[in-house]
Amino acid sequence: MRWSYRCPECGAAYPIEPGRYLCDRCGSRNAPGMPLHGVLECAFDPDEARRELAAGSIPLPVEAEHFPSLPVGGTPLWPAPRLREELGFPGLWLKDDGCEPSGSYKDRASYLVAAFARKHGIGEVALASTGNAASSMACVGAAAGLKVTVFLPKSAPIAKRVQVLQYGAELREIEGNYDLAFDTCLAYTDETGVLSRNTAYNPLTIEGKKTAAFEIIRELAARGSRPPDHVFVPTGDGVILAGLIRGFEDLLALGEIDRMPTVWAAQAEGSSAIARALETGRLEPRPSATLADSISVDAPRNGVFALAKLRRHGGAGAIVADQAILEAQRLGSAKAGLFAEPSSAAALAAFIQARPRLGRDEVAVAMLTGSGLKDIASAARAVGYRLD
């Protein structure tokens, strides 16, 4: 299939090749700790994409033979009847990406980046992370035979750091937050020329994350449901959010759906730049402070790109307190048997907060993007259990 990169800001097109991350005209990393500009996205030939869809494949810019042997994607979409009854919302569905190989949604992006590296004979991938992307790339890299170097704040949950080491990746712990880790990783990839998997910076991270949108539409149709009216997405940097919107845009362009769902940016009070910007019109980074580590960022690096997509399609924001996140985590576990980490529970908390404004006959999907086993300390706090 014929693929290219396209700049959504100026329309410039580029080949999909190693070393290409941002638009030459619009691309800017600005000062350290600031959102990126000129983030590229993938473009394809619609007729060829329709043929791939008809054959049962999701259109992606790397051929199938380059993907490592790992069962990424195809995760469950749960009806959760007891949770539906508890919340009085019969059209609620839970998309469970906690059962990916590394336990998080980030495997979708890592899988595509690894395939790209194998296609081009690249041996090393580097990235910064709050934890899930690091353990994900380490996991997928182990299956793909790649060296993986990760830059991770020392404050990241121990389970995520141990995962990185178990998979054989090189762990570089940073005395600082995710934003510092991001900038440190960019300096490393600039110096060494290795492939960057930094979320929002490498366009393939967005493209890989669109795949869940295709799965949601297929699974709902198989169960006799119409497409979703609302999709609630845990949001930090904004890449999962942008990826899902990208997937729904593709589905709309290919005639698989006839309207866009309302996509909600679910953010913690202590890290809510994107949701705030929807209200104020200004993307203003602030120091983050939330127990939901996977969505804790000072400056959402994909914020400009994600906001443009939210505004274009009438998306919404939901800002939830940490206590509401813990309550939603406990509710999902107790009523649906789905133990999600706090960042994922933020999506369920956002749905609960927004529910009075939704029609009772509408269809809503909460994206649960990581396993609760990723962060036992926060889960213990939610149930009042003291860890010694």
QUIZI-V347761 format. One record per backbone hydrogen bond with DSSP energy under -0.5 kcal/mol. NH is the residue of the N-H (numbers start at 1). CO is the residue of the C=O. Records with the same first field share a line. If there is no record, write none. Layout:
NH=CO, CO
//
This chain:
3=1
4=43
5=14
6=41
7=12
8=6, 39
11=7
14=5
17=15
20=17
21=19
23=38
27=23
28=37
34=31
36=301
37=28
40=21
41=6
43=4
45=2
46=44
49=45
50=46
51=47
52=48
53=49
54=50
55=51
56=53
57=52
59=57
66=63
67=64
70=68
72=70
78=76, 94
84=80
85=81
86=82
87=83
88=84
89=84
92=89
93=364
94=78
95=93, 366
96=76, 94
97=95, 368
99=96
100=97
103=100
105=369
107=104
108=105
110=106
111=107
112=108
113=109
114=110
115=111
116=112
117=113
118=114
119=115
120=116
121=118
122=117
125=147
126=195
127=149
129=151
135=131
136=132
137=133
138=134
139=135
140=136
141=137
142=138
143=139
144=140
145=141
146=141
147=123
149=125
150=170
151=127
152=150, 172
153=129
154=174
156=153
160=157
161=157
162=158
163=159
164=160
165=161
166=162
167=163
168=165
169=164
170=148
171=169
172=150, 170
173=171
174=152
176=174
181=177
182=178
183=179
184=180
185=181
186=182
187=183
188=184
189=185
190=186
191=187
192=188
193=189
195=124
197=126
201=198
202=198
203=201
205=202
206=202, 203
207=203
208=204
209=205
210=206, 207
211=208
212=209
213=210
214=210
215=211
216=212
217=213
218=214
219=215
220=216
221=217
222=218
223=219
224=221
225=220
229=363
230=363
231=262
232=365
233=231, 264
235=266
242=238
243=239
244=240
245=241
246=242
247=243
248=244
249=245
250=246
251=247
252=248
253=249
254=250
255=252
256=251
257=251
262=229
263=261
264=231, 262
265=316
266=233, 264
267=265, 318
268=271
269=320
271=268
276=272
277=273
278=274
279=275, 276
280=276
281=277
284=282
285=283
286=298
289=270
293=291
295=292
296=293
297=295
300=298
301=299
302=237
303=300
306=302
307=303
308=304
309=305
310=306
311=307
312=308
313=309
314=311
315=310
316=263
318=265
320=267, 318
325=321
326=322
327=323
328=324
329=325
330=326
331=327
332=328
333=329
334=330
335=331
336=332
337=333
338=332
339=337
340=338
341=370
344=341
345=341
346=342
347=343, 344
348=344
349=345
350=346
351=347
352=348
353=349
354=350
355=351
357=354
358=355
362=359
364=91
365=230
366=93
367=232, 365
368=95, 366
369=367
371=103
372=339
374=371
375=372
379=375
380=376
381=377
382=378
383=379
384=381
385=380
387=385
388=386
//
